[in-house]
């Protein structure tokens, strides 16, 4: 996954990965088991894909990437694609 967004600039020192993750997963929609959306570039730049994927697995969540956006399903339900 990291190679898809390898042109992202280095992570700024002023952005704290932990604070960003807390903010993401404490969103009202996340708390209610809904979905949250963030820029794939922000994920790469602020926390990195390995850490982000670790946090998803730790919480039992799923996520998809499409069009430069990451959609996180904040529940443990299966995700099905409709054709």
C-alpha positions in Angstrom: 0.0 0.0 0.0 2.8 2.4 0.8 4.1 2.3 -2.8 0.8 3.8 -4.0 1.4 7.0 -2.1 5.2 7.0 -2.1 5.4 10.6 -3.4 3.9 12.0 -0.2 6.2 14.5 1.5 7.8 13.5 4.8 5.8 13.7 7.9 5.9 17.2 9.5 7.3 17.2 13.0 4.4 19.4 14.3 1.8 16.8 13.6 1.5 14.1 16.3 0.4 10.7 15.0 -1.1 9.7 18.3 -3.3 12.8 18.5 -4.4 12.4 14.9 -5.4 8.8 15.6 -7.3 9.7 18.7 -9.1 12.5 16.8 -10.0 10.1 14.0 -11.3 7.3 16.2 -13.1 9.6 18.6 -15.3 11.1 15.9 -19.0 10.9 16.6 -19.5 8.6 13.6 -16.7 6.3 14.7 -18.0 6.0 18.3 -21.4 5.1 16.9 -20.0 2.3 14.7 -20.4 4.3 11.5 -17.8 5.3 8.9 -15.1 8.0 8.8 -13.3 9.3 5.8 -9.8 10.8 5.6 -7.3 11.6 2.9 -5.0 8.8 2.0 -2.2 11.4 1.7 -2.9 12.4 5.3 -2.7 8.8 6.5 0.7 8.4 4.8 2.0 11.8 5.9 0.9 11.8 9.5 0.9 8.2 10.8 2.1 6.0 7.9 0.4 2.9 6.5 1.9 0.3 8.8 0.8 2.2 12.0 -2.6 2.9 10.5 -3.2 -0.7 9.5 -2.0 -1.8 13.0 -4.6 0.5 14.6 -7.4 -0.9 12.3 -6.5 -4.5 13.2 -6.3 -3.7 16.9 -9.8 -2.2 16.8 -11.2 -4.9 14.5 -12.1 -2.3 11.9 -11.9 -2.4 8.1 -11.0 0.3 5.6 -11.0 0.8 1.8 -9.0 3.2 -0.3 -10.5 4.8 -3.4 -9.8 8.0 -5.3 -7.2 9.2 -2.7 -9.6 8.7 0.2 -9.7 6.2 3.0 -13.0 5.1 4.3 -12.9 3.4 7.7 -15.8 1.2 8.8 -15.7 1.6 12.5 -17.3 -1.8 13.3 -16.4 -5.4 13.0 -19.1 -6.2 10.4 -18.0 -7.7 7.0 -17.6 -5.3 4.1 -19.2 -6.3 0.7 -18.8 -4.6 -2.6 -21.8 -4.1 -4.8 -21.3 -4.5 -8.5 
